Amino acid sequence: MATWNIRPIASALWRNRTGAILVAFQIAIGLAVLVNAVYVVKQRVEKIGRPTGMDTANMIWVASAGFTSSFDYDASWREDLATLRAMPGVKAASLISNIPLSGGGSSSGYQARLGVVSPKETVPGNTYNVDESGVPALGIKLKAGRNFLPSEILPPVETYDSSPQAIVTEAFAKEMWPKETNFVGKSFYDGLGKPITVVGVIEHMHGAWVGWDKLDHVVLFPRIKDGPTAVYVVRTEPGRRDAVMRDIEAKLGGSNPGRLLRWVRPFDYFIDQSYLSDRNMAIFLVSVTSALLAITALGIFGLATFNVTTRIRQIGTRRAVGARRMDIVRHFLVENWMVTTAGVVAGCGAALGIGYWISVKYELPRLDLFYLVGGVLVIWLIGLAAALQPARRASGISPAVASRTV
């Protein structure tokens, strides 16, 4: 690009500056929205795709509820678990108090030492009551220690109560004892001062609330869930989940006239529900950004087309004095680049400002400059593509046609 072309192009733009300013403003808005939308979508996609620590693809959740006065909850869950564990394709089944990643559950605060402690020393944990099959049924991995013994499983209680033993996630243990590396055998205390001994450490597991910053703080207690509603987690062999679901509905549906089989659902159902707002936000932002980029491209195309239409005589004159077709194309592409660059400069400032506001408002990481650079390149390419067709049309105007168009 020869530098001597810049001044006459800038002069031509200044004489018709209203349209150029409006398009530059549109480009600035498009860049600011594009960069921040892509960054937010990236955060949402990473959030949805976080490892859960569980064998979610092969897990089924079953809920039943007793409704008659003669309903025997203890006999019902024992019979149900025996039926579930005997089914072909089932690896493990357990009675559990709540469903992880469902948005519903219970949590409590725990301390590493007994007595009055500051809130900073209280470590929150998402709690679940399970039986001795809870660990294999959830598909979680023990990094240290052992599983619960059948003799440690406590009977149900109607109100919250901790147990003498617990299996905790490594994230929970590290926050409870930040200077330690071996957590098995250590004791912590619930809000009533009752001691709880760690018998096992889970490598990783998610709790109930996907928006909670302590999602990986999980505490399992060896206790039977209270009735009359029972919730079972069933883990199947790979590829057998759907077939086992059909078997569960057939075998448990009418096996006990005193209770109702409420539903049988794959784990994906609850995960999708919990991440629905994140998924919808990502889809919305992608749709809005795509529409805005299309409108920006149309604006650039419209400005270039307008400039070609209003300068037919000047183009013909330049062709008559020896300008090549490439010179005409370059003129309009450089003109478009100048408008696009002006919008990009303003858009960079707007993108950084909006990114800072989003990070403060929603407690997200600061905007990565990599996305800003990528957004600038995308806008430049869109501007080039939008102006190329009008520029090529301008280069096709012959001196004779231009002379007749006065």
N, C-alpha and C positions, 0 to 999 in steps of 0.2 A: 504494500500500500504506500503510495507516494505521499509525503507529508504536505505537498503543495495542494492536494485535493481537499484537505480538511477545511481550510478557510472558506472557500465558496460553498461547500456543503453546509457548514455551520451557518453561513449567511442565509442560505436558502431555508434552512430550518427556522431561523429566527424570524423570517418574514411570515412564516406560517406556524408560529410557535404554539398557538392554542391547542391544536390537535396533538402536537408532540408532547406538550406538558401533560395533557390528560392521559395519553398512552404511557408516559413515563411514570405517572402516579399509579396507574393500573398495574404496571410491572412491579413497582415497589410493593404494593399490597400483595400481589401474587407471590413474590419472593418471600416476604415475611410469613405469609400463611403457609406456603409450601415447606419451608425449612422447619418451622415449629410443628406443623402437622405431622411431617414424616418422623420427626424426633419423638413426638408423643406416641404415634402409632408403634414405633420401634419399642418404646417402653412397655406399651400394652401387650405387644406380641411376646416380648421376653417374659412378662409377668404371667401370661397364660401358659407359656411353655416351660415354666419352672419345674424341675424334677420334684415329685411329691414324696419320694422315698417308699411308695407303696406300689404293689402290682395292680395298678388301676385297670389295665386292659383286661384282666381276667377275674375281676371282682364283681360280685352280685350282692345287692342289699335286699333283704326281705323283712317286711313288717307285718305283724299279726297282733290282734287285740282281742282279749276275752270280753264277752258281753253278757254272760249269764251269771246268776247268783251262785251257781254250783261250779263255776269255772275254777279249775285247779292250775294256777299259774306254774307252780314248781313242776308238776307232772307234765304240763304242756311243753315247756321249753326243753325239758329233758328228752321228751319223745321227738320233738322237732329236730333237735341237734342230732339225735341218733339217726333219724331219717336222712337228714342232709349229708352227714358224714358217710353214709353208706351208699350214696348215689354214685354211679359211674361218672368219672371225670372230675369229681370233687377232691381237692387236695387238703382243704381244711375248712372248718366252719366254727364260728364262735358267736356267743351272745355278747353284745356290746351296747354301751349306754347311749352313744350318739354317733352320727355319721361324719367323718372328717370331710372337709371341703364342701360342706353343705350349707354353711351360714348359720347353723344351729348347734349349740353345744354349751359347755360350761367351762369356766376357768376360775383360778384362784391364785392368791399370792403366797409365796413361800420364802422362808428365810434360812440362811445357813447356820444361824446361831439362835439360841433360845433367849427370850427376853425382849425388851423394848428396843426395836431397831428403827432406823430411819427409812422412809419410803425408798430411798436409793438402794437399800439393801434387800428390798423385796423383789423377788423374781417371779413374774407371772408365768403360769403354765396352763395349757389347755388340757383338761383332764378327761380320761375315759376309763370306764370300768369294763374289764374284759375277763374271760376265763383263761385257763391254761392254753387254749388254742388261739388266743388273740393274736399273738405275734406271727405265727405261720399263716393265719387267715388274712391278716393285713398285708402280708408279703413284705414285711419290713426286715431289715438286717440288724442283728445284734453285733455291735462292734466289740463289746466286752460284757462279761458277766453271763447270766443265764436267764432262761425263761421262768415264768411262774410255775410252781409245783401245784398239783391238784389239791394238796392239803392246805395250800395258802389261800385258796379261793374262799372269800367270805360271803355270807348270805346277803340278800338285798336289804337296803334300808330306804326309807321314804325321804329322808333328808340327806344333805351332803355329809359325807363322813370319809375321811382319808383311811388308808390302810397302813399296816406296819411296814409293808414292802412296796416298792415302786420300780417300774422300768421307765427311764427318762431318755429324752433325746440328748445327743451330744451338745447341741446348741444350748439347751437348758442347763446342763451340767457345767458348761464352760462359763456361763454367766453367773451361776451360783458359786462356783469355786474357780475364779479366774486364774489363780496361781497354781492350780493343781493339774495333773495329767491323768491320774488314776482315780476314777470316781466310784468304782464298785466298792461297796461296803461303807461309803460315807453316808452320814445322816443329815437330813434337813427337817424343817418344822413347818407345819401348816399354821393357819391363823389362830388356832386354839392351843398351839404349843405342843401338839402331838408329834413325836419323832417318827420319821419315815426313812427307812434304809434303802439305798439304791442297790438292787440285785442285778440289774442289767442296764446297758447303755445302748440306745438305738443310734445307728449311724445317721439316719435322717428320716424325718416324717413331718408332714404338714398337718396342722390342726383344722379348726372349723372355718375361720374367717380369713378369706384371701386378701383382704385389705389391711390386716393387722401386721404390724412390724415384728410381732413375736409369733408369727405363724408356725415357725419351726420349734417352738417351745411346747413340747408334749409330755404329759405324765400319764402313764398307764397304771391303774390300780387293779389288784386281783380281787374283784368283787362281782357278784351276779347283779345284773341290771334289775331294778325294781319293776313290778308289773302294774297293771295287767297287760301293758303293751310290750311286746318283745321285738327287738331289732337284731337280726342276724346278719353277719358278714360271711359270705361264702366265696372262697377262692378256688378257681377251677384250673384245670390243666390248659395250657395254651391252645386256643382255637375251639374250646368246648363250652365257652360261656353261654352262647345263645341256646344251645341244646340243653344245657343244664337248667337254664331259666324255664324252659318249657316243662322239663321234668318236675321242677319245684312247684310250679302252678298246678300240675296234675296231681302230685302226691300230697301236697299240703293243703290244697284247696278245700277238700272235703273230708280230711282225716279227723278233724275234731269239730263236732257240732257246737261246741261251746265257745269257739273263737272264730274270728273273721280274718282271713288272709287279706290284708289291706292292699299291698302291692309287692311286686317283684321287679326290681329295676337294676340296670347296670350302673356301675360307678360313674360312667360318662354322663349320665343324666344329671347328677348332682353337681359335677364339676362344671358342666355347661351352664347350669343355672347360676352358679356362683360367679362365673366369669362373663355372664351375659352382658352386663353393663360395659365391661372393658371391650368385649367383642363388638358391641354396637357402636361404641365410641370410635373404635378403629375403622369400622366400615363407614361411619358418618364422615370422619375426617378425610378418608380416602376419596369418598364421593364428592365432598365439597371442594377438596383440593383439585381433583381432576376437572370439575366444572369450571373452577376459577382459572386454571391453566388454559382450558379451551377458550374461555372468554378473553383471556390475555392474548392468546394467539390470534383470535379474530380481530382484536383491537389493533395489533401490529399489522396484520394483513390489511385491515381497512385503511389505516393511515398510509401504508405504502401504495395501495391502490388509488387512494385519493390523490396522493402526490404525483403519481404517474399520469392520472387523468387530467390534472390541472396544469401539467407541464409538457403537454404533447408538442407544443410549438418550440419550446426550449430544447427538447430532446431532438426534434427534427433539425434544428439549427446546429446543434453539436454534431449530429451525424453528417450534416452537409459540409462542415469544416474539417471533417476527417476523424471524428471520434469513432472508435471501434465499438462493436457490440459489447465486448468485455468491459470497456470503459463505462458504458451506461449501467451495466449490471453492477459493477464495483461501486459506482456513485450511490446507487440506491441501497446497496448492502452496507456501505460505510455510514450512510445517513441513518439507516435502521440501527446499526451498532451503536451509534452515538446516543440515540434515544434510549435504547435498551440499557446501555451503560449508565446513563443518568438515573434511570429507574432502579438499576441494581445497586448503585451507591446509596440511594435513599432507602432502598429495601434492606440493605445490610444493617443500617442503623435501626430500622424498625424491627427487624428480626431479632437483633440482640436485645432490644428493649422488651419485646413481647416474651422472649425466652426467659429473661430475668424475672419478669412478673409471674410467669407460669411456674418457675422453679420455686419462688417464694410462696405463691398462693397454694400450690398443690404439693409442696415438699418433694419436688422431683429434682433429679440432677441437672446441673447447668447445661445449657445448650452446647453441644460439641461443635467446635468450629469446622470439623470435617463435613458436617451437614450443611453448613453455610457455604463452604467452597463448592460442594456438590450442587447446591441449589443455584448458585451463580452460573455454573456451567450449564445446567439444565435450561435456565432462562435464556442464556445466550444462544443455545442451540435452537430453542423454540422460536426465538426472534429471527434467527437466520432462516429457519425453515419457512416461517410465515411470510417473510419478505422476498423469498427467492422467486416465487412465481410472478408477482407483480414486476420485479426487476427484470426477469427474462422477457416478460411481455413488453416492457418499455424498450428493451434492446431490439425488439423486432419491429419497431416503428421505423419506416423508411423516410428519407428526407422528402420525397414527393408527397406522401400521405400527410406529413406534418405541415407542409406548405399549404395544403388545401384546408387544413383545420385551423382557421383563424376566426 
